[in-house]
Amino acid sequence: MLNASLAEIDVVLNPLFAEIERKVDLSYTDVAELDVMLNRSSAEIDVKSISSRD
């Protein structure tokens, strides 16, 4: 998973966010903030995986 591109991670996360929104009934803002947080983490993971290949 560490070598997954951000697009591949997004494919996995988007349905997850939809499920979270349905089950927990979060407001759009909460889901957007969670998305930003996870995207930042995904980017950090992606950068680390690219760095480790050098």
mmCIF file as Biopython writes it, N, C-alpha, C and O atoms, coordinates in Angstrom:
data_model
#
loop_
_atom_site.group_PDB
_atom_site.id
_atom_site.type_symbol
_atom_site.label_atom_id
_atom_site.label_alt_id
_atom_site.label_comp_id
_atom_site.label_asym_id
_atom_site.label_entity_id
_atom_site.label_seq_id
_atom_site.pdbx_PDB_ins_code
_atom_site.Cartn_x
_atom_site.Cartn_y
_atom_site.Cartn_z
_atom_site.occupancy
_atom_site.B_iso_or_equiv
_atom_site.auth_seq_id
_atom_site.auth_asym_id
_atom_site.pdbx_PDB_model_num
ATOM 1   N N  . MET A ? 1  ? 0.829   -1.209 0.000  1.0 0.0 1  A 1 
ATOM 2   C CA . MET A ? 1  ? 0.000   0.000  0.000  1.0 0.0 1  A 1 
ATOM 3   C C  . MET A ? 1  ? 0.861   1.256  0.000  1.0 0.0 1  A 1 
ATOM 4   O O  . MET A ? 1  ? 0.443   2.304  -0.492 1.0 0.0 1  A 1 
ATOM 5   N N  . LEU A ? 2  ? 2.077   1.145  0.559  1.0 0.0 2  A 1 
ATOM 6   C CA . LEU A ? 2  ? 2.923   2.330  0.602  1.0 0.0 2  A 1 
ATOM 7   C C  . LEU A ? 2  ? 3.307   2.804  -0.794 1.0 0.0 2  A 1 
ATOM 8   O O  . LEU A ? 2  ? 3.584   3.987  -0.994 1.0 0.0 2  A 1 
ATOM 9   N N  . ASN A ? 3  ? 3.324   1.898  -1.750 1.0 0.0 3  A 1 
ATOM 10  C CA . ASN A ? 3  ? 3.686   2.290  -3.107 1.0 0.0 3  A 1 
ATOM 11  C C  . ASN A ? 3  ? 2.482   2.730  -3.932 1.0 0.0 3  A 1 
ATOM 12  O O  . ASN A ? 3  ? 2.629   3.072  -5.105 1.0 0.0 3  A 1 
ATOM 13  N N  . ALA A ? 4  ? 1.313   2.725  -3.340 1.0 0.0 4  A 1 
ATOM 14  C CA . ALA A ? 4  ? 0.099   3.137  -4.059 1.0 0.0 4  A 1 
ATOM 15  C C  . ALA A ? 4  ? 0.151   4.631  -4.364 1.0 0.0 4  A 1 
ATOM 16  O O  . ALA A ? 4  ? 0.630   5.435  -3.565 1.0 0.0 4  A 1 
ATOM 17  N N  . SER A ? 5  ? -0.348  4.968  -5.525 1.0 0.0 5  A 1 
ATOM 18  C CA . SER A ? 5  ? -0.412  6.385  -5.879 1.0 0.0 5  A 1 
ATOM 19  C C  . SER A ? 5  ? -1.561  7.047  -5.122 1.0 0.0 5  A 1 
ATOM 20  O O  . SER A ? 5  ? -2.443  6.369  -4.595 1.0 0.0 5  A 1 
ATOM 21  N N  . LEU A ? 6  ? -1.539  8.369  -5.075 1.0 0.0 6  A 1 
ATOM 22  C CA . LEU A ? 6  ? -2.631  9.082  -4.398 1.0 0.0 6  A 1 
ATOM 23  C C  . LEU A ? 6  ? -3.969  8.787  -5.066 1.0 0.0 6  A 1 
ATOM 24  O O  . LEU A ? 6  ? -4.994  8.706  -4.390 1.0 0.0 6  A 1 
ATOM 25  N N  . ALA A ? 7  ? -3.966  8.628  -6.379 1.0 0.0 7  A 1 
ATOM 26  C CA . ALA A ? 7  ? -5.217  8.314  -7.077 1.0 0.0 7  A 1 
ATOM 27  C C  . ALA A ? 7  ? -5.762  6.959  -6.618 1.0 0.0 7  A 1 
ATOM 28  O O  . ALA A ? 7  ? -6.967  6.802  -6.421 1.0 0.0 7  A 1 
ATOM 29  N N  . GLU A ? 8  ? -4.874  5.993  -6.452 1.0 0.0 8  A 1 
ATOM 30  C CA . GLU A ? 8  ? -5.301  4.670  -5.992 1.0 0.0 8  A 1 
ATOM 31  C C  . GLU A ? 8  ? -5.828  4.735  -4.560 1.0 0.0 8  A 1 
ATOM 32  O O  . GLU A ? 8  ? -6.808  4.072  -4.219 1.0 0.0 8  A 1 
ATOM 33  N N  . ILE A ? 9  ? -5.172  5.535  -3.732 1.0 0.0 9  A 1 
ATOM 34  C CA . ILE A ? 9  ? -5.625  5.703  -2.349 1.0 0.0 9  A 1 
ATOM 35  C C  . ILE A ? 9  ? -6.987  6.385  -2.331 1.0 0.0 9  A 1 
ATOM 36  O O  . ILE A ? 9  ? -7.860  6.005  -1.551 1.0 0.0 9  A 1 
ATOM 37  N N  . ASP A ? 10 ? -7.175  7.389  -3.186 1.0 0.0 10 A 1 
ATOM 38  C CA . ASP A ? 10 ? -8.460  8.088  -3.279 1.0 0.0 10 A 1 
ATOM 39  C C  . ASP A ? 10 ? -9.588  7.133  -3.647 1.0 0.0 10 A 1 
ATOM 40  O O  . ASP A ? 10 ? -10.695 7.243  -3.118 1.0 0.0 10 A 1 
ATOM 41  N N  . VAL A ? 11 ? -9.313  6.197  -4.553 1.0 0.0 11 A 1 
ATOM 42  C CA . VAL A ? 11 ? -10.327 5.221  -4.969 1.0 0.0 11 A 1 
ATOM 43  C C  . VAL A ? 11 ? -10.810 4.419  -3.761 1.0 0.0 11 A 1 
ATOM 44  O O  . VAL A ? 11 ? -11.987 4.071  -3.666 1.0 0.0 11 A 1 
ATOM 45  N N  . VAL A ? 12 ? -9.898  4.132  -2.852 1.0 0.0 12 A 1 
ATOM 46  C CA . VAL A ? 12 ? -10.251 3.385  -1.646 1.0 0.0 12 A 1 
ATOM 47  C C  . VAL A ? 12 ? -10.951 4.283  -0.628 1.0 0.0 12 A 1 
ATOM 48  O O  . VAL A ? 12 ? -11.910 3.866  0.022  1.0 0.0 12 A 1 
ATOM 49  N N  . LEU A ? 13 ? -10.464 5.519  -0.495 1.0 0.0 13 A 1 
ATOM 50  C CA . LEU A ? 13 ? -10.991 6.396  0.554  1.0 0.0 13 A 1 
ATOM 51  C C  . LEU A ? 13 ? -12.361 6.976  0.237  1.0 0.0 13 A 1 
ATOM 52  O O  . LEU A ? 13 ? -13.170 7.159  1.146  1.0 0.0 13 A 1 
ATOM 53  N N  . ASN A ? 14 ? -12.642 7.268  -1.022 1.0 0.0 14 A 1 
ATOM 54  C CA . ASN A ? 14 ? -13.921 7.907  -1.355 1.0 0.0 14 A 1 
ATOM 55  C C  . ASN A ? 14 ? -15.134 7.102  -0.893 1.0 0.0 14 A 1 
ATOM 56  O O  . ASN A ? 14 ? -16.028 7.674  -0.269 1.0 0.0 14 A 1 
ATOM 57  N N  . PRO A ? 15 ? -15.201 5.802  -1.171 1.0 0.0 15 A 1 
ATOM 58  C CA . PRO A ? 15 ? -16.348 5.029  -0.660 1.0 0.0 15 A 1 
ATOM 59  C C  . PRO A ? 15 ? -16.371 4.977  0.871  1.0 0.0 15 A 1 
ATOM 60  O O  . PRO A ? 15 ? -17.436 4.936  1.486  1.0 0.0 15 A 1 
ATOM 61  N N  . LEU A ? 16 ? -15.187 4.979  1.469  1.0 0.0 16 A 1 
ATOM 62  C CA . LEU A ? 16 ? -15.106 4.971  2.928  1.0 0.0 16 A 1 
ATOM 63  C C  . LEU A ? 16 ? -15.741 6.227  3.505  1.0 0.0 16 A 1 
ATOM 64  O O  . LEU A ? 16 ? -16.499 6.150  4.471  1.0 0.0 16 A 1 
ATOM 65  N N  . PHE A ? 17 ? -15.436 7.392  2.915  1.0 0.0 17 A 1 
ATOM 66  C CA . PHE A ? 17 ? -16.027 8.633  3.388  1.0 0.0 17 A 1 
ATOM 67  C C  . PHE A ? 17 ? -17.540 8.615  3.218  1.0 0.0 17 A 1 
ATOM 68  O O  . PHE A ? 17 ? -18.262 9.101  4.088  1.0 0.0 17 A 1 
ATOM 69  N N  . ALA A ? 18 ? -18.025 8.068  2.122  1.0 0.0 18 A 1 
ATOM 70  C CA . ALA A ? 18 ? -19.471 7.979  1.905  1.0 0.0 18 A 1 
ATOM 71  C C  . ALA A ? 18 ? -20.113 7.122  2.997  1.0 0.0 18 A 1 
ATOM 72  O O  . ALA A ? 18 ? -21.175 7.458  3.521  1.0 0.0 18 A 1 
ATOM 73  N N  . GLU A ? 19 ? -19.458 6.020  3.329  1.0 0.0 19 A 1 
ATOM 74  C CA . GLU A ? 19 ? -19.962 5.127  4.375  1.0 0.0 19 A 1 
ATOM 75  C C  . GLU A ? 19 ? -19.942 5.812  5.745  1.0 0.0 19 A 1 
ATOM 76  O O  . GLU A ? 19 ? -20.891 5.694  6.520  1.0 0.0 19 A 1 
ATOM 77  N N  . ILE A ? 20 ? -18.858 6.525  6.032  1.0 0.0 20 A 1 
ATOM 78  C CA . ILE A ? 20 ? -18.760 7.265  7.301  1.0 0.0 20 A 1 
ATOM 79  C C  . ILE A ? 20 ? -19.883 8.283  7.401  1.0 0.0 20 A 1 
ATOM 80  O O  . ILE A ? 20 ? -20.539 8.397  8.437  1.0 0.0 20 A 1 
ATOM 81  N N  . GLU A ? 21 ? -20.101 9.019  6.324  1.0 0.0 21 A 1 
ATOM 82  C CA . GLU A ? 21 ? -21.130 10.050 6.326  1.0 0.0 21 A 1 
ATOM 83  C C  . GLU A ? 21 ? -22.514 9.450  6.576  1.0 0.0 21 A 1 
ATOM 84  O O  . GLU A ? 21 ? -23.318 10.025 7.310  1.0 0.0 21 A 1 
ATOM 85  N N  . ARG A ? 22 ? -22.790 8.297  5.968  1.0 0.0 22 A 1 
ATOM 86  C CA . ARG A ? 22 ? -24.090 7.641  6.160  1.0 0.0 22 A 1 
ATOM 87  C C  . ARG A ? 22 ? -24.261 7.136  7.589  1.0 0.0 22 A 1 
ATOM 88  O O  . ARG A ? 22 ? -25.301 7.359  8.210  1.0 0.0 22 A 1 
ATOM 89  N N  . LYS A ? 23 ? -23.244 6.457  8.109  1.0 0.0 23 A 1 
ATOM 90  C CA . LYS A ? 23 ? -23.381 5.802  9.404  1.0 0.0 23 A 1 
ATOM 91  C C  . LYS A ? 23 ? -23.285 6.767  10.577 1.0 0.0 23 A 1 
ATOM 92  O O  . LYS A ? 23 ? -24.012 6.622  11.560 1.0 0.0 23 A 1 
ATOM 93  N N  . VAL A ? 24 ? -22.411 7.733  10.484 1.0 0.0 24 A 1 
ATOM 94  C CA . VAL A ? 24 ? -22.161 8.622  11.610 1.0 0.0 24 A 1 
ATOM 95  C C  . VAL A ? 24 ? -22.945 9.920  11.470 1.0 0.0 24 A 1 
ATOM 96  O O  . VAL A ? 24 ? -23.095 10.678 12.428 1.0 0.0 24 A 1 
ATOM 97  N N  . ASP A ? 25 ? -23.438 10.163 10.266 1.0 0.0 25 A 1 
ATOM 98  C CA . ASP A ? 25 ? -24.215 11.378 9.992  1.0 0.0 25 A 1 
ATOM 99  C C  . ASP A ? 25 ? -23.398 12.638 10.280 1.0 0.0 25 A 1 
ATOM 100 O O  . ASP A ? 25 ? -23.859 13.562 10.951 1.0 0.0 25 A 1 
ATOM 101 N N  . LEU A ? 26 ? -22.180 12.646 9.758  1.0 0.0 26 A 1 
ATOM 102 C CA . LEU A ? 26 ? -21.318 13.818 9.911  1.0 0.0 26 A 1 
ATOM 103 C C  . LEU A ? 26 ? -21.763 14.911 8.955  1.0 0.0 26 A 1 
ATOM 104 O O  . LEU A ? 26 ? -22.344 14.650 7.902  1.0 0.0 26 A 1 
ATOM 105 N N  . SER A ? 27 ? -21.479 16.110 9.343  1.0 0.0 27 A 1 
ATOM 106 C CA . SER A ? 27 ? -21.750 17.218 8.426  1.0 0.0 27 A 1 
ATOM 107 C C  . SER A ? 27 ? -20.712 17.192 7.315  1.0 0.0 27 A 1 
ATOM 108 O O  . SER A ? 27 ? -19.660 16.570 7.458  1.0 0.0 27 A 1 
ATOM 109 N N  . TYR A ? 28 ? -21.004 17.863 6.211  1.0 0.0 28 A 1 
ATOM 110 C CA . TYR A ? 28 ? -20.079 17.913 5.078  1.0 0.0 28 A 1 
ATOM 111 C C  . TYR A ? 28 ? -18.728 18.471 5.520  1.0 0.0 28 A 1 
ATOM 112 O O  . TYR A ? 28 ? -17.686 17.984 5.082  1.0 0.0 28 A 1 
ATOM 113 N N  . THR A ? 29 ? -18.737 19.479 6.374  1.0 0.0 29 A 1 
ATOM 114 C CA . THR A ? 29 ? -17.495 20.110 6.840  1.0 0.0 29 A 1 
ATOM 115 C C  . THR A ? 29 ? -16.619 19.101 7.563  1.0 0.0 29 A 1 
ATOM 116 O O  . THR A ? 29 ? -15.410 19.059 7.336  1.0 0.0 29 A 1 
ATOM 117 N N  . ASP A ? 30 ? -17.212 18.285 8.433  1.0 0.0 30 A 1 
ATOM 118 C CA . ASP A ? 30 ? -16.439 17.284 9.166  1.0 0.0 30 A 1 
ATOM 119 C C  . ASP A ? 30 ? -15.790 16.294 8.207  1.0 0.0 30 A 1 
ATOM 120 O O  . ASP A ? 30 ? -14.619 15.948 8.364  1.0 0.0 30 A 1 
ATOM 121 N N  . VAL A ? 31 ? -16.550 15.841 7.216  1.0 0.0 31 A 1 
ATOM 122 C CA . VAL A ? 31 ? -16.023 14.878 6.248  1.0 0.0 31 A 1 
ATOM 123 C C  . VAL A ? 31 ? -14.918 15.529 5.411  1.0 0.0 31 A 1 
ATOM 124 O O  . VAL A ? 31 ? -13.907 14.893 5.111  1.0 0.0 31 A 1 
ATOM 125 N N  . ALA A ? 32 ? -15.112 16.792 5.036  1.0 0.0 32 A 1 
ATOM 126 C CA . ALA A ? 32 ? -14.095 17.506 4.255  1.0 0.0 32 A 1 
ATOM 127 C C  . ALA A ? 32 ? -12.810 17.660 5.071  1.0 0.0 32 A 1 
ATOM 128 O O  . ALA A ? 32 ? -11.713 17.497 4.536  1.0 0.0 32 A 1 
ATOM 129 N N  . GLU A ? 33 ? -12.941 17.970 6.352  1.0 0.0 33 A 1 
ATOM 130 C CA . GLU A ? 33 ? -11.754 18.099 7.208  1.0 0.0 33 A 1 
ATOM 131 C C  . GLU A ? 33 ? -11.043 16.759 7.347  1.0 0.0 33 A 1 
ATOM 132 O O  . GLU A ? 33 ? -9.814  16.700 7.320  1.0 0.0 33 A 1 
ATOM 133 N N  . LEU A ? 34 ? -11.806 15.693 7.494  1.0 0.0 34 A 1 
ATOM 134 C CA . LEU A ? 34 ? -11.235 14.355 7.580  1.0 0.0 34 A 1 
ATOM 135 C C  . LEU A ? 34 ? -10.516 14.005 6.271  1.0 0.0 34 A 1 
ATOM 136 O O  . LEU A ? 34 ? -9.429  13.427 6.292  1.0 0.0 34 A 1 
ATOM 137 N N  . ASP A ? 35 ? -11.119 14.353 5.149  1.0 0.0 35 A 1 
ATOM 138 C CA . ASP A ? 35 ? -10.530 14.111 3.838  1.0 0.0 35 A 1 
ATOM 139 C C  . ASP A ? 35 ? -9.191  14.833 3.709  1.0 0.0 35 A 1 
ATOM 140 O O  . ASP A ? 35 ? -8.210  14.256 3.241  1.0 0.0 35 A 1 
ATOM 141 N N  . VAL A ? 36 ? -9.159  16.095 4.126  1.0 0.0 36 A 1 
ATOM 142 C CA . VAL A ? 36 ? -7.914  16.878 4.066  1.0 0.0 36 A 1 
ATOM 143 C C  . VAL A ? 36 ? -6.842  16.229 4.930  1.0 0.0 36 A 1 
ATOM 144 O O  . VAL A ? 36 ? -5.688  16.108 4.518  1.0 0.0 36 A 1 
ATOM 145 N N  . MET A ? 37 ? -7.231  15.816 6.128  1.0 0.0 37 A 1 
ATOM 146 C CA . MET A ? 37 ? -6.280  15.196 7.043  1.0 0.0 37 A 1 
ATOM 147 C C  . MET A ? 37 ? -5.718  13.898 6.459  1.0 0.0 37 A 1 
ATOM 148 O O  . MET A ? 37 ? -4.508  13.672 6.496  1.0 0.0 37 A 1 
ATOM 149 N N  . LEU A ? 38 ? -6.595  13.047 5.920  1.0 0.0 38 A 1 
ATOM 150 C CA . LEU A ? 38 ? -6.147  11.774 5.361  1.0 0.0 38 A 1 
ATOM 151 C C  . LEU A ? 38 ? -5.360  11.968 4.074  1.0 0.0 38 A 1 
ATOM 152 O O  . LEU A ? 38 ? -4.410  11.229 3.816  1.0 0.0 38 A 1 
ATOM 153 N N  . ASN A ? 39 ? -5.740  12.947 3.266  1.0 0.0 39 A 1 
ATOM 154 C CA . ASN A ? 39 ? -4.969  13.223 2.053  1.0 0.0 39 A 1 
ATOM 155 C C  . ASN A ? 39 ? -3.560  13.669 2.409  1.0 0.0 39 A 1 
ATOM 156 O O  . ASN A ? 39 ? -2.596  13.280 1.751  1.0 0.0 39 A 1 
ATOM 157 N N  . ARG A ? 40 ? -3.442  14.482 3.447  1.0 0.0 40 A 1 
ATOM 158 C CA . ARG A ? 40 ? -2.116  14.925 3.902  1.0 0.0 40 A 1 
ATOM 159 C C  . ARG A ? 40 ? -1.308  13.712 4.339  1.0 0.0 40 A 1 
ATOM 160 O O  . ARG A ? 40 ? -0.133  13.598 3.990  1.0 0.0 40 A 1 
ATOM 161 N N  . SER A ? 41 ? -1.917  12.806 5.096  1.0 0.0 41 A 1 
ATOM 162 C CA . SER A ? 41 ? -1.227  11.592 5.539  1.0 0.0 41 A 1 
ATOM 163 C C  . SER A ? 41 ? -0.835  10.734 4.356  1.0 0.0 41 A 1 
ATOM 164 O O  . SER A ? 41 ? 0.268   10.188 4.323  1.0 0.0 41 A 1 
ATOM 165 N N  . SER A ? 42 ? -1.723  10.609 3.385  1.0 0.0 42 A 1 
ATOM 166 C CA . SER A ? 42 ? -1.441  9.816  2.187  1.0 0.0 42 A 1 
ATOM 167 C C  . SER A ? 42 ? -0.266  10.401 1.421  1.0 0.0 42 A 1 
ATOM 168 O O  . SER A ? 42 ? 0.591   9.665  0.932  1.0 0.0 42 A 1 
ATOM 169 N N  . ALA A ? 43 ? -0.227  11.719 1.317  1.0 0.0 43 A 1 
ATOM 170 C CA . ALA A ? 43 ? 0.868   12.384 0.614  1.0 0.0 43 A 1 
ATOM 171 C C  . ALA A ? 43 ? 2.181   12.136 1.337  1.0 0.0 43 A 1 
ATOM 172 O O  . ALA A ? 43 ? 3.209   11.902 0.701  1.0 0.0 43 A 1 
ATOM 173 N N  . GLU A ? 44 ? 2.153   12.185 2.665  1.0 0.0 44 A 1 
ATOM 174 C CA . GLU A ? 44 ? 3.364   11.928 3.443  1.0 0.0 44 A 1 
ATOM 175 C C  . GLU A ? 44 ? 3.828   10.491 3.247  1.0 0.0 44 A 1 
ATOM 176 O O  . GLU A ? 44 ? 5.025   10.240 3.106  1.0 0.0 44 A 1 
ATOM 177 N N  . ILE A ? 45 ? 2.892   9.547  3.237  1.0 0.0 45 A 1 
ATOM 178 C CA . ILE A ? 45 ? 3.229   8.145  3.010  1.0 0.0 45 A 1 
ATOM 179 C C  . ILE A ? 45 ? 3.838   7.989  1.619  1.0 0.0 45 A 1 
ATOM 180 O O  . ILE A ? 45 ? 4.846   7.303  1.453  1.0 0.0 45 A 1 
ATOM 181 N N  . ASP A ? 46 ? 3.228   8.624  0.624  1.0 0.0 46 A 1 
ATOM 182 C CA . ASP A ? 46 ? 3.711   8.533  -0.750 1.0 0.0 46 A 1 
ATOM 183 C C  . ASP A ? 46 ? 5.121   9.100  -0.859 1.0 0.0 46 A 1 
ATOM 184 O O  . ASP A ? 46 ? 5.979   8.501  -1.507 1.0 0.0 46 A 1 
ATOM 185 N N  . VAL A ? 47 ? 5.368   10.237 -0.239 1.0 0.0 47 A 1 
ATOM 186 C CA . VAL A ? 47 ? 6.700   10.863 -0.273 1.0 0.0 47 A 1 
ATOM 187 C C  . VAL A ? 47 ? 7.719   9.946  0.393  1.0 0.0 47 A 1 
ATOM 188 O O  . VAL A ? 47 ? 8.826   9.769  -0.117 1.0 0.0 47 A 1 
ATOM 189 N N  . LYS A ? 48 ? 7.350   9.363  1.531  1.0 0.0 48 A 1 
ATOM 190 C CA . LYS A ? 48 ? 8.273   8.467  2.232  1.0 0.0 48 A 1 
ATOM 191 C C  . LYS A ? 48 ? 8.573   7.239  1.386  1.0 0.0 48 A 1 
ATOM 192 O O  . LYS A ? 48 ? 9.714   6.780  1.352  1.0 0.0 48 A 1 
ATOM 193 N N  . SER A ? 49 ? 7.571   6.700  0.705  1.0 0.0 49 A 1 
ATOM 194 C CA . SER A ? 49 ? 7.803   5.499  -0.105 1.0 0.0 49 A 1 
ATOM 195 C C  . SER A ? 49 ? 8.685   5.821  -1.304 1.0 0.0 49 A 1 
ATOM 196 O O  . SER A ? 49 ? 9.510   5.000  -1.707 1.0 0.0 49 A 1 
ATOM 197 N N  . ILE A ? 50 ? 8.516   7.010  -1.875 1.0 0.0 50 A 1 
ATOM 198 C CA . ILE A ? 50 ? 9.370   7.428  -2.990 1.0 0.0 50 A 1 
ATOM 199 C C  . ILE A ? 50 ? 10.800  7.627  -2.490 1.0 0.0 50 A 1 
ATOM 200 O O  . ILE A ? 50 ? 11.751  7.216  -3.155 1.0 0.0 50 A 1 
ATOM 201 N N  . SER A ? 51 ? 10.959  8.253  -1.325 1.0 0.0 51 A 1 
ATOM 202 C CA . SER A ? 51 ? 12.286  8.498  -0.756 1.0 0.0 51 A 1 
ATOM 203 C C  . SER A ? 51 ? 13.005  7.191  -0.433 1.0 0.0 51 A 1 
ATOM 204 O O  . SER A ? 51 ? 14.218  7.086  -0.614 1.0 0.0 51 A 1 
ATOM 205 N N  . SER A ? 52 ? 12.267  6.210  0.038  1.0 0.0 52 A 1 
ATOM 206 C CA . SER A ? 52 ? 12.891  4.941  0.423  1.0 0.0 52 A 1 
ATOM 207 C C  . SER A ? 52 ? 13.359  4.130  -0.784 1.0 0.0 52 A 1 
ATOM 208 O O  . SER A ? 52 ? 14.160  3.206  -0.641 1.0 0.0 52 A 1 
ATOM 209 N N  . ARG A ? 53 ? 12.860  4.474  -1.971 1.0 0.0 53 A 1 
ATOM 210 C CA . ARG A ? 53 ? 13.283  3.761  -3.183 1.0 0.0 53 A 1 
ATOM 211 C C  . ARG A ? 53 ? 14.638  4.234  -3.696 1.0 0.0 53 A 1 
ATOM 212 O O  . ARG A ? 53 ? 15.282  3.548  -4.489 1.0 0.0 53 A 1 
ATOM 213 N N  . ASP A ? 54 ? 15.064  5.399  -3.244 1.0 0.0 54 A 1 
ATOM 214 C CA . ASP A ? 54 ? 16.346  5.949  -3.728 1.0 0.0 54 A 1 
ATOM 215 C C  . ASP A ? 54 ? 17.544  5.182  -3.226 1.0 0.0 54 A 1 
ATOM 216 O O  . ASP A ? 54 ? 18.680  5.530  -3.551 1.0 0.0 54 A 1 
#
